[in-house]
Amino acid sequence: MLRASGIGKRFGERRVLRGVDLDLARGGFLVVTGPNGSGKTTLLRICAGLARPTEGELEVEVGRGEVGYLGHDPLVYRELTALENLDLYGRLYRVPERRERVGMLLERFGLWEARHDRVGSYSRGMTQRLALCRVLLHDPALLVLDEPYTALDAEGAVLLDAQLEELRAERALLVSTHDPERVERFATAHLGLAAA
């Protein structure tokens, strides 16, 4: 589903990635680790189609609409409610039975009672839960998650654990984390990046 050979990335004279190889099939769960500045976020952005490598080859076997990307920015509108945010994304992705899917995700991530509240009033952890709902809304085949446990409380982390357990068999997951032990039981492969 996702293959990279010799991927590298430069920003001007500064090299961020060098010679990264990976092969991620459906049912695969690749855990990416490394210190700050090692290029984890850059690699995930490349794999999600949001940046281009400056060297190497990347092959992604799914279309852009089949990729779910969670970055450091939750990409939700603070002036809208949770329901309005997911309804908007559902229309953009042409999600069938959109309202049922939105309701199911809000309930699953413990946001149903706050669905009519503006996201600007949410805590950082609630916003992260909503961002996870956004990522999963269109049922993507490839999930690219950059530090998905950021800001989640213990309950939110358990909810994410359950979701990853459910998804890992039929999806391909590329997950960066500073806490690899948390996702070790899901991992089928590891990629450790060194600081540039």
MDAnalysis code that builds the backbone (N, CA, C; Angstrom):
import MDAnalysis as mda
import numpy as np

u = mda.Universe.empty(588, n_residues=196, atom_resindex=np.repeat(np.arange(196), 3), trajectory=True)
u.add_TopologyAttr("name", ["N", "CA", "C"] * 196)
u.add_TopologyAttr("resid", np.arange(1, 197))
u.add_TopologyAttr("resname", ["MET", "LEU", "ARG", "ALA", "SER", "GLY", "ILE", "GLY", "LYS", "ARG", "PHE", "GLY", "GLU", "ARG", "ARG", "VAL", "LEU", "ARG", "GLY", "VAL", "ASP", "LEU", "ASP", "LEU", "ALA", "ARG", "GLY", "GLY", "PHE", "LEU", "VAL", "VAL", "THR", "GLY", "PRO", "ASN", "GLY", "SER", "GLY", "LYS", "THR", "THR", "LEU", "LEU", "ARG", "ILE", "CYS", "ALA", "GLY", "LEU", "ALA", "ARG", "PRO", "THR", "GLU", "GLY", "GLU", "LEU", "GLU", "VAL", "GLU", "VAL", "GLY", "ARG", "GLY", "GLU", "VAL", "GLY", "TYR", "LEU", "GLY", "HIS", "ASP", "PRO", "LEU", "VAL", "TYR", "ARG", "GLU", "LEU", "THR", "ALA", "LEU", "GLU", "ASN", "LEU", "ASP", "LEU", "TYR", "GLY", "ARG", "LEU", "TYR", "ARG", "VAL", "PRO", "GLU", "ARG", "ARG", "GLU", "ARG", "VAL", "GLY", "MET", "LEU", "LEU", "GLU", "ARG", "PHE", "GLY", "LEU", "TRP", "GLU", "ALA", "ARG", "HIS", "ASP", "ARG", "VAL", "GLY", "SER", "TYR", "SER", "ARG", "GLY", "MET", "THR", "GLN", "ARG", "LEU", "ALA", "LEU", "CYS", "ARG", "VAL", "LEU", "LEU", "HIS", "ASP", "PRO", "ALA", "LEU", "LEU", "VAL", "LEU", "ASP", "GLU", "PRO", "TYR", "THR", "ALA", "LEU", "ASP", "ALA", "GLU", "GLY", "ALA", "VAL", "LEU", "LEU", "ASP", "ALA", "GLN", "LEU", "GLU", "GLU", "LEU", "ARG", "ALA", "GLU", "ARG", "ALA", "LEU", "LEU", "VAL", "SER", "THR", "HIS", "ASP", "PRO", "GLU", "ARG", "VAL", "GLU", "ARG", "PHE", "ALA", "THR", "ALA", "HIS", "LEU", "GLY", "LEU", "ALA", "ALA", "ALA"])
u.atoms.positions = np.array([
    [0.816, -1.199, 0.000],
    [0.000, 0.000, 0.000],
    [0.863, 1.268, 0.000],
    [2.024, 1.178, 0.670],
    [2.930, 2.325, 0.750],
    [4.364, 1.819, 0.729],
    [5.139, 2.296, -0.233],
    [6.543, 1.895, -0.331],
    [7.400, 3.126, -0.543],
    [8.503, 3.179, 0.167],
    [9.469, 4.267, -0.009],
    [10.846, 3.659, -0.176],
    [11.603, 4.219, -1.097],
    [12.964, 3.743, -1.338],
    [13.904, 4.939, -1.402],
    [14.829, 5.011, -0.451],
    [15.826, 6.067, -0.439],
    [15.276, 7.469, -0.296],
    [14.159, 7.599, 0.428],
    [13.512, 8.914, 0.576],
    [14.427, 9.872, 1.347],
    [14.577, 11.057, 0.793],
    [15.320, 12.116, 1.463],
    [14.589, 13.430, 1.300],
    [14.852, 14.348, 2.200],
    [14.219, 15.661, 2.130],
    [15.182, 16.719, 2.622],
    [15.288, 17.769, 1.831],
    [16.077, 18.947, 2.198],
    [15.176, 20.174, 2.211],
    [15.493, 21.079, 3.102],
    [14.905, 22.406, 3.109],
    [16.076, 23.354, 2.910],
    [16.299, 23.760, 1.660],
    [17.481, 24.539, 1.340],
    [18.715, 23.677, 1.530],
    [19.661, 24.158, 2.337],
    [20.878, 23.401, 2.605],
    [20.705, 22.388, 3.734],
    [19.611, 22.489, 4.449],
    [19.400, 21.632, 5.629],
    [18.740, 20.310, 5.244],
    [19.440, 19.225, 5.521],
    [18.891, 17.891, 5.255],
    [18.087, 17.435, 6.465],
    [16.848, 17.002, 6.201],
    [15.974, 16.555, 7.277],
    [15.848, 15.034, 7.284],
    [15.816, 14.434, 6.097],
    [15.730, 12.975, 5.976],
    [16.772, 12.498, 4.993],
    [17.268, 11.278, 5.227],
    [18.237, 10.701, 4.296],
    [18.018, 9.192, 4.198],
    [17.827, 8.702, 2.979],
    [17.821, 7.274, 2.699],
    [16.822, 6.431, 3.467],
    [15.587, 6.905, 3.575],
    [14.568, 6.161, 4.323],
    [13.876, 5.159, 3.392],
    [13.842, 3.907, 3.825],
    [13.132, 2.844, 3.109],
    [12.018, 2.325, 4.003],
    [10.864, 2.048, 3.405],
    [9.789, 1.402, 4.158],
    [8.869, 0.685, 3.198],
    [8.183, -0.311, 3.719],
    [7.220, -1.085, 2.937],
    [6.068, -1.415, 3.874],
    [4.909, -0.837, 3.608],
    [3.753, -0.985, 4.490],
    [2.588, -1.545, 3.694],
    [2.162, -2.746, 4.043],
    [1.051, -3.409, 3.362],
    [-0.228, -3.255, 4.187],
    [-1.357, -3.564, 3.578],
    [-2.629, -3.587, 4.311],
    [-2.479, -4.553, 5.489],
    [-2.954, -4.143, 6.647],
    [-2.784, -4.952, 7.847],
    [-1.482, -4.664, 8.570],
    [-0.639, -3.803, 7.987],
    [0.632, -3.448, 8.604],
    [0.477, -2.259, 9.536],
    [1.300, -2.226, 10.556],
    [1.302, -1.130, 11.535],
    [2.764, -0.767, 11.770],
    [3.219, 0.297, 11.115],
    [4.612, 0.726, 11.190],
    [4.752, 1.838, 12.224],
    [5.589, 1.603, 13.223],
    [5.834, 2.583, 14.275],
    [7.130, 3.322, 13.949],
    [7.042, 4.654, 13.874],
    [8.199, 5.499, 13.575],
    [8.610, 6.215, 14.855],
    [9.888, 6.057, 15.207],
    [10.402, 6.703, 16.411],
    [11.663, 7.491, 16.066],
    [12.057, 8.348, 16.974],
    [13.274, 9.132, 16.804],
    [13.197, 10.386, 17.636],
    [14.348, 10.987, 17.900],
    [14.348, 12.220, 18.695],
    [13.730, 13.388, 17.927],
    [13.450, 14.465, 18.635],
    [12.985, 15.687, 17.978],
    [14.016, 16.098, 16.935],
    [13.538, 16.502, 15.762],
    [14.440, 16.931, 14.705],
    [14.931, 15.802, 13.817],
    [14.445, 14.582, 14.041],
    [14.898, 13.451, 13.233],
    [14.116, 13.301, 11.933],
    [13.060, 14.089, 11.752],
    [12.314, 14.058, 10.490],
    [11.051, 13.223, 10.508],
    [10.577, 12.833, 11.697],
    [9.360, 12.010, 11.776],
    [8.177, 12.705, 11.118],
    [7.929, 13.940, 11.499],
    [6.786, 14.670, 10.948],
    [6.947, 14.877, 9.451],
    [8.148, 15.195, 9.013],
    [8.402, 15.382, 7.576],
    [8.119, 14.095, 6.817],
    [8.583, 12.959, 7.337],
    [8.334, 11.677, 6.680],
    [6.842, 11.392, 6.585],
    [6.114, 11.620, 7.661],
    [4.678, 11.352, 7.641],
    [3.957, 12.280, 6.670],
    [4.366, 13.529, 6.615],
    [3.751, 14.459, 5.649],
    [4.016, 14.005, 4.209],
    [5.206, 13.496, 3.950],
    [5.524, 12.972, 2.613],
    [4.635, 11.770, 2.295],
    [4.522, 10.853, 3.244],
    [3.723, 9.640, 3.028],
    [2.240, 9.954, 2.861],
    [1.774, 11.038, 3.474],
    [0.368, 11.443, 3.350],
    [0.115, 12.274, 2.093],
    [1.159, 12.577, 1.337],
    [0.991, 13.355, 0.118],
    [0.968, 14.856, 0.334],
    [1.422, 15.313, 1.501],
    [1.389, 16.743, 1.817],
    [2.717, 17.434, 1.552],
    [3.738, 16.658, 1.272],
    [5.057, 17.201, 0.932],
    [5.700, 16.236, -0.061],
    [6.663, 16.742, -0.814],
    [7.367, 15.901, -1.775],
    [8.784, 15.638, -1.295],
    [9.256, 14.409, -1.511],
    [10.657, 14.154, -1.172],
    [11.564, 14.840, -2.185],
    [12.762, 15.193, -1.781],
    [13.721, 15.777, -2.721],
    [14.589, 14.699, -3.352],
    [14.535, 13.488, -2.792],
    [15.239, 12.360, -3.407],
    [14.531, 11.069, -3.038],
    [14.766, 10.030, -3.821],
    [14.157, 8.734, -3.580],
    [12.820, 8.594, -4.279],
    [12.207, 7.444, -4.074],
    [10.930, 7.139, -4.723],
    [9.896, 6.757, -3.693],
    [8.673, 7.209, -3.939],
    [7.547, 6.899, -3.065],
    [6.420, 6.365, -3.920],
    [5.847, 5.242, -3.495],
    [4.710, 4.655, -4.190],
    [3.578, 4.477, -3.190],
    [2.450, 5.144, -3.459],
    [1.273, 5.035, -2.611],
    [0.165, 4.441, -3.468],
    [-0.377, 3.309, -3.039],
    [-1.345, 2.580, -3.851],
    [-2.790, 2.986, -3.605],
    [-3.005, 4.019, -2.806],
    [-4.367, 4.498, -2.559],
    [-4.463, 5.957, -2.979],
    [-5.672, 6.397, -3.307],
    [-5.888, 7.788, -3.690],
    [-5.866, 8.712, -2.492],
    [-5.762, 10.009, -2.759],
    [-5.699, 11.008, -1.681],
    [-6.907, 10.922, -0.754],
    [-8.072, 10.604, -1.324],
    [-9.287, 10.508, -0.522],
    [-9.344, 9.278, 0.361],
    [-8.364, 8.379, 0.242],
    [-8.320, 7.165, 1.057],
    [-7.250, 7.229, 2.145],
    [-6.688, 8.437, 2.320],
    [-5.661, 8.651, 3.340],
    [-6.263, 9.470, 4.477],
    [-6.047, 9.038, 5.701],
    [-6.447, 9.800, 6.883],
    [-5.183, 10.297, 7.571],
    [-5.025, 11.619, 7.688],
    [-3.799, 12.195, 8.246],
    [-4.101, 13.004, 9.502],
    [-3.385, 12.676, 10.571],
    [-3.452, 13.453, 11.807],
    [-2.077, 14.048, 12.047],
    [-1.994, 15.370, 12.002],
    [-0.737, 16.064, 12.259],
    [-0.780, 16.745, 13.612],
    [0.158, 17.659, 13.816],
    [0.208, 18.395, 15.085],
    [-0.943, 19.391, 15.188],
    [-1.405, 19.900, 14.050],
    [-2.569, 20.782, 14.023],
    [-3.807, 19.906, 13.843],
    [-4.822, 20.064, 14.694],
    [-5.994, 19.182, 14.599],
    [-6.849, 19.402, 13.338],
    [-6.665, 20.525, 12.658],
    [-7.411, 20.837, 11.425],
    [-8.920, 20.783, 11.618],
    [-9.374, 21.395, 12.709],
    [-10.805, 21.576, 12.927],
    [-11.040, 23.072, 13.152],
    [-12.254, 23.504, 12.831],
    [-12.601, 24.920, 12.929],
    [-13.105, 25.239, 14.327],
    [-12.392, 26.119, 15.023],
    [-12.703, 26.442, 16.411],
    [-14.048, 27.161, 16.565],
    [-14.476, 27.886, 15.530],
    [-15.734, 28.632, 15.633],
    [-16.960, 27.767, 15.345],
    [-16.737, 26.541, 14.874],
    [-17.841, 25.613, 14.608],
    [-17.976, 24.622, 15.758],
    [-19.126, 23.980, 15.844],
    [-19.315, 22.916, 16.823],
    [-18.664, 21.635, 16.293],
    [-18.556, 20.642, 17.164],
    [-18.023, 19.341, 16.736],
    [-18.889, 18.760, 15.632],
    [-20.191, 18.844, 15.805],
    [-21.129, 18.322, 14.814],
    [-20.963, 19.033, 13.478],
    [-20.851, 20.354, 13.509],
    [-20.677, 21.128, 12.267],
    [-19.354, 20.799, 11.585],
    [-18.288, 20.639, 12.375],
    [-16.984, 20.280, 11.802],
    [-17.064, 18.961, 11.053],
    [-17.588, 17.938, 11.710],
    [-17.618, 16.618, 11.090],
    [-18.601, 16.561, 9.933],
    [-19.687, 17.302, 10.036],
    [-20.630, 17.349, 8.913],
    [-19.962, 17.976, 7.683],
    [-19.187, 19.042, 7.902],
    [-18.463, 19.693, 6.817],
    [-17.467, 18.723, 6.168],
    [-16.651, 18.066, 6.980],
    [-15.684, 17.113, 6.428],
    [-16.388, 15.934, 5.758],
    [-17.497, 15.512, 6.325],
    [-18.260, 14.418, 5.727],
    [-18.774, 14.776, 4.345],
    [-19.224, 16.012, 4.175],
    [-19.678, 16.467, 2.845],
    [-18.505, 16.572, 1.885],
    [-17.364, 17.070, 2.357],
    [-16.188, 17.183, 1.490],
    [-15.738, 15.819, 0.977],
    [-15.805, 14.812, 1.851],
    [-15.380, 13.458, 1.473],
    [-16.524, 12.618, 0.899],
    [-17.722, 13.202, 0.821],
    [-18.900, 12.490, 0.312],
    [-19.127, 11.176, 1.061],
    [-19.090, 11.270, 2.377],
    [-19.255, 10.093, 3.225],
    [-20.705, 9.624, 3.146],
    [-20.916, 8.358, 2.764],
    [-22.286, 7.842, 2.748],
    [-22.822, 7.719, 4.178],
    [-24.116, 7.937, 4.346],
    [-24.742, 7.890, 5.677],
    [-23.952, 8.727, 6.678],
    [-23.651, 9.945, 6.233],
    [-22.777, 10.861, 6.962],
    [-23.234, 11.092, 8.403],
    [-24.497, 11.355, 8.592],
    [-24.966, 11.701, 9.948],
    [-24.805, 10.545, 10.920],
    [-25.089, 9.335, 10.447],
    [-24.927, 8.161, 11.304],
    [-23.451, 7.960, 11.659],
    [-22.584, 8.137, 10.677],
    [-21.144, 7.951, 10.893],
    [-20.620, 9.015, 11.875],
    [-21.035, 10.258, 11.694],
    [-20.626, 11.342, 12.593],
    [-21.065, 11.038, 14.018],
    [-22.315, 10.649, 14.177],
    [-22.843, 10.346, 15.509],
    [-22.104, 9.200, 16.175],
    [-21.814, 8.169, 15.387],
    [-21.111, 7.006, 15.923],
    [-19.721, 7.389, 16.420],
    [-18.990, 8.191, 15.641],
    [-17.640, 8.590, 16.041],
    [-17.656, 9.511, 17.260],
    [-18.584, 10.468, 17.293],
    [-18.672, 11.360, 18.447],
    [-18.976, 10.574, 19.716],
    [-19.852, 9.601, 19.599],
    [-20.167, 8.776, 20.759],
    [-18.967, 7.928, 21.160],
    [-18.313, 7.321, 20.179],
    [-17.174, 6.440, 20.444],
    [-16.046, 7.187, 21.162],
    [-15.830, 8.459, 20.795],
    [-14.731, 9.221, 21.389],
    [-15.188, 10.116, 22.546],
    [-16.386, 9.855, 23.066],
    [-16.838, 10.538, 24.271],
    [-17.169, 12.008, 24.083],
    [-17.571, 12.395, 22.867],
    [-17.872, 13.808, 22.588],
    [-19.355, 14.066, 22.302],
    [-20.185, 13.053, 22.421],
    [-21.590, 13.206, 22.049],
    [-22.274, 14.311, 22.863],
    [-22.026, 14.343, 24.158],
    [-22.682, 15.347, 25.003],
    [-22.217, 16.766, 24.671],
    [-21.031, 16.905, 24.112],
    [-20.478, 18.231, 23.782],
    [-20.578, 18.530, 22.291],
    [-21.400, 17.803, 21.565],
    [-21.446, 17.932, 20.097],
    [-21.928, 19.292, 19.614],
    [-22.722, 19.980, 20.431],
    [-23.244, 21.286, 20.029],
    [-22.399, 22.446, 20.567],
    [-21.322, 22.142, 21.275],
    [-20.439, 23.181, 21.808],
    [-19.410, 23.584, 20.749],
    [-19.080, 24.860, 20.720],
    [-18.039, 25.319, 19.805],
    [-16.702, 24.708, 20.216],
    [-15.926, 24.329, 19.220],
    [-14.643, 23.674, 19.476],
    [-13.697, 24.609, 20.225],
    [-13.861, 25.919, 20.054],
    [-13.032, 26.881, 20.775],
    [-13.164, 26.762, 22.283],
    [-14.249, 26.155, 22.768],
    [-14.446, 25.973, 24.208],
    [-13.897, 24.626, 24.693],
    [-13.429, 23.795, 23.781],
    [-12.918, 22.466, 24.127],
    [-11.530, 22.562, 24.769],
    [-11.218, 21.585, 25.601],
    [-9.856, 21.428, 26.095],
    [-8.996, 20.891, 24.945],
    [-7.683, 20.901, 25.140],
    [-6.784, 20.373, 24.106],
    [-7.044, 18.888, 23.873],
    [-7.329, 18.146, 24.943],
    [-7.613, 16.721, 24.810],
    [-8.897, 16.454, 24.043],
    [-9.942, 17.242, 24.300],
    [-11.201, 17.085, 23.556],
    [-10.996, 17.424, 22.085],
    [-10.191, 18.441, 21.828],
    [-9.903, 18.814, 20.442],
    [-9.158, 17.687, 19.728],
    [-8.239, 17.032, 20.432],
    [-7.512, 15.898, 19.846],
    [-8.475, 14.743, 19.554],
    [-9.423, 14.506, 20.442],
    [-10.424, 13.463, 20.185],
    [-11.231, 13.793, 18.928],
    [-11.614, 15.068, 18.789],
    [-12.368, 15.476, 17.601],
    [-11.521, 15.330, 16.339],
    [-10.241, 15.657, 16.441],
    [-9.343, 15.482, 15.291],
    [-9.264, 14.013, 14.884],
    [-9.268, 13.118, 15.843],
    [-9.273, 11.683, 15.526],
    [-10.574, 11.289, 14.834],
    [-11.696, 11.850, 15.279],
    [-12.973, 11.613, 14.592],
    [-12.880, 12.083, 13.136],
    [-12.301, 13.253, 12.925],
    [-12.152, 13.798, 11.564],
    [-11.327, 12.872, 10.690],
    [-10.244, 12.343, 11.250],
    [-9.348, 11.469, 10.485],
    [-10.042, 10.171, 10.082],
    [-10.890, 9.647, 10.964],
    [-11.532, 8.348, 10.729],
    [-12.850, 8.449, 9.974],
    [-13.383, 9.647, 9.842],
    [-14.726, 9.859, 9.307],
    [-14.956, 9.203, 7.948],
    [-14.007, 9.337, 7.035],
    [-14.208, 8.822, 5.668],
    [-13.676, 7.408, 5.496],
    [-13.402, 6.718, 6.623],
    [-13.009, 5.316, 6.620],
    [-11.800, 5.069, 5.720],
    [-10.683, 5.772, 5.975],
    [-9.522, 5.680, 5.085],
    [-8.833, 4.318, 5.143],
    [-8.220, 3.936, 4.028],
    [-7.486, 2.677, 3.943],
    [-6.092, 2.820, 4.547],
    [-5.519, 4.033, 4.457],
    [-4.186, 4.314, 4.985],
    [-4.311, 5.414, 6.037],
    [-3.873, 5.099, 7.263],
    [-3.896, 6.076, 8.350],
    [-2.468, 6.495, 8.666],
    [-2.219, 7.806, 8.639],
    [-0.915, 8.382, 8.935],
    [-1.117, 9.275, 10.154],
    [-0.618, 8.821, 11.297],
    [-0.899, 9.487, 12.568],
    [0.395, 9.954, 13.222],
    [0.526, 11.263, 13.366],
    [1.716, 11.869, 13.960],
    [1.426, 12.179, 15.424],
    [2.004, 11.395, 16.318],
    [1.821, 11.564, 17.768],
    [0.328, 11.617, 18.144],
    [-0.428, 10.566, 17.824],
    [-1.886, 10.621, 18.052],
    [-2.297, 10.704, 19.517],
    [-1.415, 10.320, 20.449],
    [-1.778, 10.346, 21.869],
    [-1.554, 11.714, 22.515],
    [-1.034, 12.684, 21.751],
    [-0.771, 14.015, 22.286],
    [-2.025, 14.602, 22.931],
    [-1.890, 15.052, 24.154],
    [-2.935, 15.765, 24.912],
    [-4.092, 14.886, 25.362],
    [-4.091, 13.596, 25.025],
    [-5.186, 12.740, 25.474],
    [-4.991, 12.362, 26.939],
    [-6.089, 12.396, 27.692],
    [-6.044, 11.902, 29.062],
    [-6.098, 10.371, 29.024],
    [-6.070, 9.746, 30.191],
    [-6.037, 8.282, 30.249],
    [-7.240, 7.669, 29.538],
    [-8.417, 8.247, 29.735],
    [-9.626, 7.715, 29.092],
    [-9.545, 7.855, 27.572],
    [-9.078, 9.012, 27.102],
    [-8.934, 9.230, 25.666],
    [-7.923, 8.281, 25.044],
    [-6.832, 8.018, 25.771],
    [-5.811, 7.092, 25.273],
    [-6.366, 5.683, 25.159],
    [-7.187, 5.277, 26.114],
    [-7.809, 3.947, 26.073],
    [-8.775, 3.862, 24.885],
    [-9.515, 4.926, 24.629],
    [-10.420, 4.949, 23.476],
    [-9.635, 4.816, 22.174],
    [-8.502, 5.512, 22.092],
    [-7.669, 5.414, 20.889],
    [-7.077, 4.010, 20.763],
    [-6.633, 3.432, 21.868],
    [-6.128, 2.056, 21.842],
    [-7.165, 1.116, 21.227],
    [-8.405, 1.231, 21.678],
    [-9.479, 0.358, 21.185],
    [-9.708, 0.568, 19.697],
    [-9.638, 1.823, 19.266],
    [-9.846, 2.118, 17.842],
    [-8.716, 1.536, 16.996],
    [-7.483, 1.675, 17.447],
    [-6.346, 1.123, 16.709],
    [-6.420, -0.400, 16.645],
    [-6.831, -1.012, 17.741],
    [-7.003, -2.476, 17.781],
    [-8.015, -2.915, 16.719],
    [-9.102, -2.169, 16.615],
    [-10.164, -2.506, 15.658],
    [-9.715, -2.297, 14.206],
    [-8.949, -1.251, 13.970],
    [-8.592, -0.867, 12.598],
    [-7.413, -1.629, 12.010],
    [-6.526, -2.107, 12.857],
    [-5.234, -2.563, 12.349],
    [-5.314, -3.739, 11.389],
    [-6.317, -4.579, 11.479],
    [-6.379, -5.758, 10.602],
    [-6.665, -5.397, 9.154],
    [-7.539, -4.406, 8.934],
    [-7.954, -4.121, 7.555],
    [-7.406, -2.818, 6.981],
    [-6.566, -2.130, 7.711],
    [-5.987, -0.875, 7.240],
    [-4.468, -0.975, 7.259],
    [-3.822, 0.032, 6.719],
    [-2.376, 0.195, 6.894],
    [-2.201, 1.421, 7.784],
    [-1.382, 1.298, 8.823],
    [-1.179, 2.399, 9.756],
    [0.297, 2.748, 9.861],
    [0.571, 4.041, 9.758],
    [1.908, 4.606, 9.922],
    [1.800, 5.584, 11.078],
    [2.457, 5.271, 12.203],
    [2.261, 6.031, 13.430],
    [3.608, 6.456, 14.003],
    [3.779, 7.756, 14.230],
    [4.984, 8.229, 14.917],
    [4.642, 8.444, 16.384],
    [5.620, 8.165, 17.237],
    [5.374, 8.312, 18.666],
    [6.681, 8.450, 19.432],
    [6.591, 9.170, 20.552],
    [7.703, 9.223, 21.502],
    [7.537, 8.148, 22.571],
    [6.426, 7.413, 22.512],
    [6.127, 6.384, 23.503],
    [5.826, 5.065, 22.780],
    [6.853, 4.440, 22.171],
    [6.606, 3.234, 21.376],
    [6.019, 2.078, 22.173],
    [6.248, 2.038, 23.480],
    [5.690, 0.960, 24.289],
    [4.163, 0.961, 24.242],
    [3.596, 2.153, 24.102],
    [2.136, 2.288, 24.079],
    [1.517, 1.522, 22.914],
    [2.197, 1.502, 21.769],
    [1.633, 0.873, 20.565],
    [2.375, -0.404, 20.173],
    [3.271, -0.860, 21.026],
    [4.098, -2.035, 20.694],
    [3.249, -3.247, 20.329],
    [2.141, -3.448, 21.024],
    [1.340, -4.647, 20.761],
    [0.683, -4.625, 19.391],
    [0.563, -3.438, 18.780],
    [-0.036, -3.332, 17.439],
    [1.006, -3.447, 16.335],
    [2.262, -3.155, 16.662],
    [3.307, -2.968, 15.647],
    [3.623, -4.243, 14.876],
    [3.744, -4.094, 13.556],
    [4.253, -5.179, 12.708],
    [5.659, -4.842, 12.219],
    [6.050, -3.564, 12.338],
    [7.396, -3.130, 11.919],
    [7.748, -1.841, 12.645],
    [9.055, -1.555, 12.708],
    [9.549, -0.347, 13.365],
    [10.512, 0.364, 12.437],
    [10.517, 1.692, 12.522],
    [11.466, 2.507, 11.782],
    [12.004, 3.561, 12.745],
    [13.268, 3.475, 13.051],
    [13.891, 4.443, 13.950],
    [14.675, 5.455, 13.131],
    [14.367, 6.722, 13.307],
    [15.072, 7.787, 12.603],
    [16.089, 8.419, 13.543],
    [17.238, 8.784, 12.985],
    [18.268, 9.456, 13.763],
    [18.194, 10.950, 13.501],
    [18.652, 11.749, 14.450],
    [18.684, 13.200, 14.255],
    [19.598, 13.515, 13.078],
    [19.175, 14.484, 12.252],
    [19.945, 14.843, 11.049],
    [21.224, 15.533, 11.429],
])
